[in-house]
């Protein structure tokens, strides 16, 4: 599914807990699910990241 670009920054490393990517801020579950997400689901991830990063 296209339309909404991945927030990946090519700095792929999980935090010490193995939950969140230190580069893009997505959870490991979001990264794994990204290819199958709808554009609306992908947009929701972008909104969450915006809220988390400020």
C-alpha positions as CSV (number, residue, x, y, z in Angstrom):
1,X,0.0,0.0,0.0
2,X,1.4,3.4,-0.9
3,X,0.4,6.9,-0.4
4,X,2.0,7.6,3.1
5,X,5.8,7.4,3.2
6,X,7.6,5.5,5.9
7,X,9.0,7.6,8.7
8,X,12.2,5.5,8.6
9,X,15.3,7.6,8.9
10,X,17.7,4.8,8.0
11,X,19.0,4.9,11.6
12,X,17.6,1.5,12.6
13,X,18.3,0.6,16.2
14,X,15.9,-0.5,18.9
15,X,16.1,1.1,22.3
16,X,17.6,-1.1,25.2
17,X,14.1,-2.5,25.9
18,X,13.8,-3.6,22.3
19,X,10.5,-1.7,21.8
20,X,11.1,1.6,20.0
21,X,13.4,2.5,17.1
22,X,15.8,5.2,18.2
23,X,15.8,6.5,14.6
24,X,12.2,6.9,13.6
25,X,10.4,6.4,16.9
26,X,8.1,3.6,15.7
27,X,7.5,0.6,17.9
28,X,8.8,-2.8,16.7
29,X,5.1,-3.8,16.2
30,X,4.5,-0.7,14.0
31,X,7.6,-1.4,11.9
32,X,6.6,-5.1,11.4
33,X,3.0,-4.1,10.5
34,X,3.9,-1.1,8.2
35,X,3.8,-3.0,4.9
36,X,0.2,-4.2,5.6
37,X,-1.1,-1.0,7.1
38,X,-3.7,1.1,5.3
39,X,-2.9,4.7,4.5
40,X,-5.2,5.8,7.4
41,X,-3.3,3.5,9.8
42,X,0.0,4.9,8.5
43,X,-1.2,8.4,8.9
44,X,-2.1,7.6,12.5
45,X,1.4,6.4,13.2
46,X,2.8,9.7,11.8
47,X,0.4,11.6,14.1
48,X,1.5,9.6,17.1
49,X,5.2,10.2,16.3
50,X,4.5,14.0,15.9
51,X,2.8,14.1,19.3
52,X,5.7,12.1,20.9
53,X,8.4,14.2,19.3
54,X,6.7,17.5,19.8
